[in-house]
Amino acid sequence: MVKDGRIGAIVPEAELALHLGSQTKVVELDGALLMPGFQDSHIHPAGGGTELLQCNLSEAENAEAAIAAIAAYAAANPDVAWIQGGGWSMDHYEGGAPLAAHIDAVVSDRPVSLASRDHHSMWANSAAFRAAGVDANTQDPSDGRIERLADGTPAGTLHEGAMALVQKNAPAASLDLLVTGLSRAQDELIAQGITGWQDALVGAGSGIPDPKDAYYRLIAQGNLKVRVRGAQWWRRDQGLEQIDAMIEARAEAEALGLPERFNLGTVKIMVDGIAENFTASMIDSYRDKCGHSTHNNGLSFISAEDLALYVTALDAAGFQCHFHALGDRAVRDALDALEAARKANGPSSLRHHLAHLQVVSAVDAARFAQLDAVANLQPLWACHEDQLDRLTLPFMPESAQDRQYPFGDLVNHGAMLAAGSDWPVSSADPLAGSHTAVNRVAPQGDGKPLGGEKQRLDLATILAAYTSGTAYVNHRDTTTGSIAPGYFADLAVVSPNPFDVPAEEIFRSRVISTWIDGACVYAAADVPISSK
């Protein structure tokens, strides 16, 4: 029973008549599952929504389709002086690195710079390199790499910190565009049953515009429907001096007086890169095509010593830390930093969490529960697919081959789970993510489960990670993430009930309605809400 935006009571069906009044609306579920609204623990909605409004390559199924999409966008937008957007997939190109010449063939008169779907690489044309002054004499930054032709000329792809060489010269997205993009993203995500999230990048970083003012505008307009916790971006070219500004930004958000709607009490720290471009930080070195050691262990964007110093200071200042930690050395460094903070500051209720966790050593899997660190999973990645099988696994250290996204190990060691998508890196659909976590095979995919049976999660566990688990991470577990009296009526209706279908059919379940504060904010057009 819902009243004034909150759950008033859980009423047995036999007692329903006792609670019906002349104004009571009864919604018939017809066998569907009523559950808490999903919450995404790691997402980039402003960037994702804005990309949908720019040159969007996320639907391109191959290299040819991506080029066709670029050409079509350029033709339809002749007045856009610098074409931006993203969504291309590394597995569509040799070595995961498309060439400037590919874009030059269809757009040569103006700069084009496009983020990969994971936002760890950028594809640019020759005009963009010229506009940025990037040439054969430009040195790789310490935290990135320029793909080069034989003569040293930039080939067309930039990885990690090297993206900034071009990005800093491109026009910044206007606030109006960001607001439109964020609003578009909110609509897209609500339609997937998502009623809250943790924005994993608030601030200027990684080529994604700062969404803070876009959130503030939506709040001022009364148009921010979901509940958001923002993670302020830790600039790795700075140190402890940036904490004062973060404290001010947190206080600015608190002054809005809307703690259940928007909060900036988290700091996002990028510990390493990704495995596809060999920048995920690994304990053992990557291998070459012949299986030999390359003596490359990836990149640690922040030294272990500095990371411990920063995390200890942030913990003392009352900030939750949200780590990007993909390789096993990055995971270890983040856990070591949390251990240092615990020793210096004592126990904490800040709910620090590590996101992505592609490789976690057996020793470190047990440390999450010991340190009260939450494992922030992106379940849709935990399966065999081209980018993993072609660009990652063949080059991973032998020690990492059977430890890809070890969800089962983390659960067996008592780790608390939260779940998210990293959208627009991958689909935000929590039911597709749940399907993959349960089967370790992509929706409609076949083949063997990644990591074997032991890494599978049961459906109840992964749905809890997407609801109460992320609510816990967002410090909203006493008001959201569960169906209980007094909680906000943030709900999703899923049909068919995923508990009633075979595991390999979970992906066929879909959200047919979404409710926030007891109001229906989305209803599937082909499944009208049945009420009386």
DRENTORMI-528971 format. One line per 3 residues: number of its first residue (from 0); their letters; for each residue x, y, z of C-alpha. Coordinates in steps of 0.1 Angstrom, whole numbers. Example, Ala and Ser with C-alpha at 12.3 -4.5 7.8 and 13.67 -1.06 7.14 Angstrom:
0 = as = 123/-45/78 | 137/-11/71 $
// end
This chain:
0 = mvk = 0/0/0 | 14/34/-10 | 5/67/4 $
3 = dgr = 21/102/1 | 49/87/-20 | 59/61/5 $
6 = iga = 51/25/12 | 25/26/40 | 21/-11/46 $
9 = ivp = 26/-46/31 | -10/-58/30 | -19/-95/26 $
12 = eae = -43/-100/-3 | -69/-114/20 | -70/-81/40 $
15 = lal = -70/-59/9 | -107/-50/12 | -101/-35/46 $
18 = hlg = -78/-8/31 | -98/2/0 | -113/36/0 $
21 = sqt = -132/56/-26 | -99/71/-40 | -78/39/-38 $
24 = kvv = -63/28/-70 | -55/-9/-73 | -29/-19/-99 $
27 = eld = -32/-55/-112 | 1/-72/-117 | -12/-101/-137 $
30 = gal = 17/-124/-126 | 44/-98/-130 | 71/-92/-104 $
33 = lmp = 68/-61/-82 | 103/-52/-70 | 123/-22/-57 $
36 = gfq = 134/1/-84 | 168/-8/-98 | 197/15/-89 $
39 = dsh = 229/17/-110 | 261/18/-89 | 284/31/-117 $
42 = ihp = 270/51/-146 | 277/82/-168 | 242/95/-177 $
45 = agg = 251/130/-188 | 279/118/-211 | 257/89/-224 $
48 = gte = 227/110/-230 | 248/137/-248 | 265/111/-270 $
51 = llq = 230/100/-282 | 225/136/-294 | 259/137/-312 $
54 = cnl = 276/113/-336 | 264/81/-320 | 282/49/-331 $
57 = sea = 269/26/-305 | 246/9/-329 | 273/2/-355 $
60 = ena = 279/-35/-358 | 311/-33/-377 | 338/-9/-390 $
63 = eaa = 319/-2/-422 | 287/7/-404 | 307/31/-381 $
66 = iaa = 321/50/-411 | 287/52/-427 | 273/66/-395 $
69 = iaa = 301/93/-394 | 294/102/-430 | 257/105/-424 $
72 = yaa = 261/126/-393 | 285/149/-411 | 261/153/-441 $
75 = anp = 232/160/-418 | 252/185/-396 | 272/207/-420 $
78 = dva = 274/235/-395 | 290/215/-367 | 326/227/-368 $
81 = wiq = 341/199/-348 | 323/165/-348 | 322/147/-315 $
84 = ggg = 305/117/-301 | 314/81/-295 | 304/45/-291 $
87 = wsm = 328/26/-315 | 339/-9/-305 | 376/-18/-303 $
90 = dhy = 369/-53/-316 | 359/-40/-350 | 394/-29/-358 $
93 = egg = 428/-46/-361 | 445/-44/-328 | 416/-24/-314 $
96 = apl = 429/8/-330 | 411/24/-360 | 430/47/-383 $
99 = aah = 426/84/-390 | 425/75/-427 | 392/57/-422 $
102 = ida = 375/89/-412 | 395/111/-436 | 379/92/-464 $
105 = vvs = 345/106/-455 | 353/137/-434 | 385/156/-441 $
108 = drp = 374/192/-440 | 369/195/-402 | 380/178/-370 $
111 = vsl = 364/146/-358 | 371/130/-324 | 351/101/-311 $
114 = asr = 353/82/-278 | 354/44/-278 | 324/28/-261 $
117 = dhh = 345/23/-230 | 359/59/-231 | 394/47/-226 $
120 = smw = 404/54/-262 | 397/81/-288 | 395/79/-326 $
123 = ans = 404/111/-345 | 409/122/-380 | 439/140/-395 $
126 = aaf = 421/174/-392 | 417/168/-354 | 454/160/-350 $
129 = raa = 464/191/-370 | 440/213/-350 | 455/199/-317 $
132 = gvd = 491/202/-329 | 497/165/-324 | 523/150/-347 $
135 = ant = 552/126/-349 | 572/148/-325 | 545/147/-298 $
138 = qdp = 556/126/-268 | 533/101/-252 | 520/113/-218 $
141 = sdg = 530/93/-188 | 494/81/-184 | 486/73/-220 $
144 = rie = 497/62/-254 | 495/74/-290 | 491/47/-317 $
147 = rla = 516/55/-344 | 524/47/-380 | 559/35/-389 $
150 = dgt = 572/71/-392 | 559/81/-358 | 529/99/-372 $
153 = pag = 497/95/-351 | 478/66/-366 | 443/77/-354 $
156 = tlh = 438/62/-319 | 447/77/-286 | 446/57/-253 $
159 = ega = 439/70/-218 | 457/102/-209 | 467/108/-245 $
162 = mal = 431/115/-253 | 434/149/-237 | 460/160/-263 $
165 = vqk = 431/163/-287 | 401/167/-264 | 414/199/-248 $
168 = nap = 413/216/-282 | 377/205/-290 | 347/227/-282 $
171 = aas = 332/219/-248 | 296/208/-247 | 273/236/-238 $
174 = ldl = 252/235/-206 | 221/234/-227 | 233/203/-245 $
177 = lvt = 243/186/-212 | 209/194/-197 | 191/180/-228 $
180 = gls = 214/149/-227 | 209/143/-190 | 172/146/-194 $
183 = raq = 173/122/-223 | 193/97/-203 | 169/99/-174 $
186 = del = 140/90/-196 | 160/61/-211 | 171/48/-177 $
189 = iaq = 137/51/-161 | 122/30/-189 | 146/3/-177 $
192 = git = 133/4/-142 | 162/25/-129 | 151/49/-101 $
195 = gwq = 185/60/-88 | 222/58/-95 | 257/68/-86 $
198 = dal = 271/91/-113 | 307/79/-115 | 322/112/-128 $
201 = vga = 311/146/-116 | 338/170/-126 | 359/176/-157 $
204 = gsg = 377/143/-165 | 383/116/-190 | 368/136/-218 $
207 = ipd = 333/136/-202 | 319/171/-195 | 311/180/-159 $
210 = pkd = 274/173/-154 | 270/191/-120 | 254/222/-133 $
213 = ayy = 231/201/-155 | 219/183/-124 | 213/216/-107 $
216 = rli = 193/229/-136 | 171/198/-136 | 166/202/-99 $
219 = aqg = 157/239/-103 | 132/229/-130 | 117/202/-108 $
222 = nlk = 127/177/-135 | 152/155/-116 | 130/125/-109 $
225 = vrv = 156/99/-98 | 179/98/-67 | 215/106/-75 $
228 = rga = 248/103/-56 | 276/120/-75 | 312/109/-74 $
231 = qww = 335/139/-77 | 364/132/-101 | 399/129/-85 $
234 = rrd = 424/146/-108 | 455/125/-110 | 476/155/-120 $
237 = qgl = 468/170/-86 | 471/159/-50 | 456/166/-16 $
240 = eqi = 451/203/-24 | 419/194/-44 | 401/181/-13 $
243 = dam = 391/216/-1 | 372/223/-34 | 355/189/-31 $
246 = iea = 344/197/4 | 329/230/-9 | 311/212/-37 $
249 = rae = 297/187/-12 | 284/216/9 | 270/233/-21 $
252 = aea = 249/202/-29 | 239/198/8 | 226/235/7 $
255 = lgl = 200/225/-18 | 183/207/11 | 175/177/-11 $
258 = per = 197/149/4 | 174/122/-9 | 176/136/-44 $
261 = fnl = 212/147/-50 | 244/143/-30 | 282/148/-37 $
264 = gtv = 296/128/-9 | 317/105/-30 | 351/108/-48 $
267 = kim = 359/87/-79 | 396/76/-82 | 408/61/-114 $
270 = vdg = 435/36/-103 | 442/20/-137 | 430/17/-173 $
273 = iae = 416/-13/-192 | 429/-46/-204 | 421/-41/-240 $
276 = nft = 448/-14/-245 | 471/-31/-219 | 467/-3/-193 $
279 = asm = 448/-23/-167 | 474/-26/-138 | 484/-63/-134 $
282 = ids = 505/-81/-109 | 520/-103/-137 | 529/-89/-170 $
285 = yrd = 509/-90/-203 | 519/-115/-229 | 526/-110/-266 $
288 = kcg = 509/-128/-295 | 533/-158/-290 | 526/-160/-253 $
291 = hst = 558/-145/-241 | 561/-119/-214 | 561/-83/-226 $
294 = hnn = 574/-70/-192 | 544/-46/-194 | 523/-47/-163 $
297 = gls = 499/-19/-174 | 495/15/-158 | 490/26/-123 $
300 = fis = 477/61/-126 | 485/68/-90 | 513/52/-71 $
303 = aed = 504/29/-43 | 520/52/-17 | 501/83/-30 $
306 = lal = 469/63/-32 | 471/53/4 | 478/90/14 $
309 = yvt = 449/103/-7 | 424/77/5 | 433/82/41 $
312 = ald = 428/120/38 | 394/115/20 | 382/90/45 $
315 = aag = 391/115/73 | 372/142/55 | 341/120/53 $
318 = fqc = 342/111/17 | 332/77/3 | 359/65/-22 $
321 = hfh = 347/49/-55 | 377/32/-72 | 380/22/-108 $
324 = alg = 401/-9/-103 | 401/-33/-132 | 434/-52/-130 $
327 = dra = 445/-73/-100 | 473/-49/-90 | 449/-20/-91 $
330 = vrd = 425/-40/-69 | 453/-47/-44 | 465/-11/-44 $
333 = ald = 429/1/-36 | 424/-24/-9 | 459/-16/6 $
336 = ale = 448/21/6 | 416/13/24 | 436/-7/50 $
339 = aar = 459/22/55 | 428/45/60 | 414/21/85 $
342 = kan = 446/20/105 | 449/58/105 | 413/68/110 $
345 = gps = 396/38/126 | 364/21/115 | 343/39/89 $
348 = slr = 307/39/78 | 315/55/44 | 309/23/23 $
351 = hhl = 340/26/0 | 337/4/-31 | 358/-9/-60 $
354 = ahl = 342/-10/-95 | 348/-33/-125 | 371/-60/-109 $
357 = qvv = 380/-78/-140 | 408/-97/-123 | 410/-101/-85 $
360 = sav = 437/-124/-70 | 425/-152/-47 | 442/-135/-18 $
363 = daa = 425/-102/-23 | 390/-116/-29 | 389/-124/8 $
366 = rfa = 399/-89/18 | 367/-71/7 | 347/-84/36 $
369 = qld = 376/-78/60 | 378/-42/50 | 341/-35/46 $
372 = ava = 348/-28/9 | 318/-33/-15 | 324/-51/-48 $
375 = nlq = 308/-29/-74 | 300/-52/-104 | 293/-45/-140 $
378 = plw = 277/-79/-147 | 271/-75/-185 | 309/-78/-190 $
381 = ach = 312/-112/-174 | 308/-134/-205 | 328/-144/-236 $
384 = edq = 324/-118/-263 | 347/-106/-292 | 364/-77/-273 $
387 = ldr = 373/-101/-244 | 382/-131/-265 | 402/-113/-293 $
390 = ltl = 418/-83/-276 | 421/-93/-239 | 423/-130/-230 $
393 = pfm = 451/-139/-255 | 474/-113/-239 | 464/-116/-202 $
396 = pes = 489/-132/-178 | 485/-169/-173 | 475/-162/-137 $
399 = aqd = 445/-142/-149 | 430/-165/-175 | 405/-182/-152 $
402 = rqy = 399/-152/-129 | 378/-130/-151 | 351/-111/-132 $
405 = pfg = 353/-136/-102 | 318/-128/-88 | 313/-162/-72 $
408 = dlv = 347/-160/-54 | 338/-126/-40 | 304/-138/-27 $
411 = nhg = 319/-169/-12 | 343/-147/8 | 314/-126/21 $
414 = aml = 318/-95/0 | 288/-72/-2 | 278/-66/-38 $
417 = aag = 264/-36/-57 | 257/-36/-94 | 258/-12/-123 $
420 = sdw = 264/-8/-160 | 290/19/-167 | 266/31/-194 $
423 = pvs = 272/42/-221 | 301/17/-221 | 276/-10/-222 $
426 = sad = 238/-13/-220 | 222/-1/-188 | 196/-28/-188 $
429 = pla = 197/-44/-154 | 178/-75/-165 | 204/-82/-193 $
432 = gsh = 231/-77/-166 | 213/-101/-143 | 209/-127/-170 $
435 = tav = 247/-125/-176 | 256/-127/-139 | 234/-159/-135 $
438 = nrv = 245/-176/-168 | 280/-161/-174 | 268/-161/-210 $
441 = apq = 254/-131/-229 | 217/-128/-236 | 209/-150/-266 $
444 = gdg = 245/-162/-265 | 259/-197/-264 | 291/-214/-255 $
447 = kpl = 307/-221/-222 | 302/-198/-192 | 331/-174/-185 $
450 = gge = 350/-186/-155 | 329/-218/-151 | 300/-226/-129 $
453 = kqr = 317/-214/-97 | 315/-177/-108 | 277/-178/-114 $
456 = ldl = 254/-158/-91 | 219/-169/-83 | 191/-145/-95 $
459 = ati = 182/-133/-60 | 218/-123/-53 | 222/-102/-84 $
462 = laa = 188/-85/-81 | 197/-76/-45 | 230/-61/-58 $
465 = yts = 210/-39/-83 | 186/-28/-55 | 194/-30/-18 $
468 = gta = 232/-34/-26 | 234/-2/-46 | 211/16/-21 $
471 = yvn = 236/7/6 | 265/21/-14 | 244/53/-21 $
474 = hrd = 237/56/17 | 200/53/9 | 193/18/22 $
477 = ttt = 170/30/50 | 147/47/25 | 151/28/-9 $
480 = gsi = 162/-5/-23 | 136/-26/-5 | 99/-29/-3 $
483 = apg = 92/-20/34 | 69/3/53 | 83/39/54 $
486 = yfa = 105/34/23 | 100/56/-8 | 77/39/-33 $
489 = dla = 104/36/-60 | 93/4/-77 | 96/-16/-109 $
492 = vvs = 72/-41/-124 | 89/-68/-144 | 71/-93/-168 $
495 = pnp = 74/-121/-171 | 85/-127/-135 | 122/-136/-140 $
498 = fdv = 119/-161/-111 | 93/-180/-131 | 114/-185/-163 $
501 = pae = 144/-208/-170 | 177/-191/-163 | 186/-190/-200 $
504 = eif = 154/-169/-206 | 159/-142/-179 | 168/-117/-206 $
507 = rsr = 133/-119/-220 | 118/-103/-189 | 114/-66/-192 $
510 = vis = 103/-36/-172 | 67/-28/-180 | 63/1/-155 $
513 = twi = 84/22/-132 | 72/42/-102 | 90/69/-82 $
516 = dga = 75/84/-51 | 44/63/-59 | 38/79/-92 $
519 = cvy = 40/60/-125 | 69/76/-145 | 70/50/-172 $
522 = aaa = 46/25/-187 | 53/3/-217 | 31/13/-245 $
525 = dvp = 21/-23/-253 | 13/-33/-217 | -13/-8/-204 $
528 = iss = -15/-6/-166 | -45/-26/-154 | -62/-9/-125 $
531 = k = -95/-6/-107 $
// end
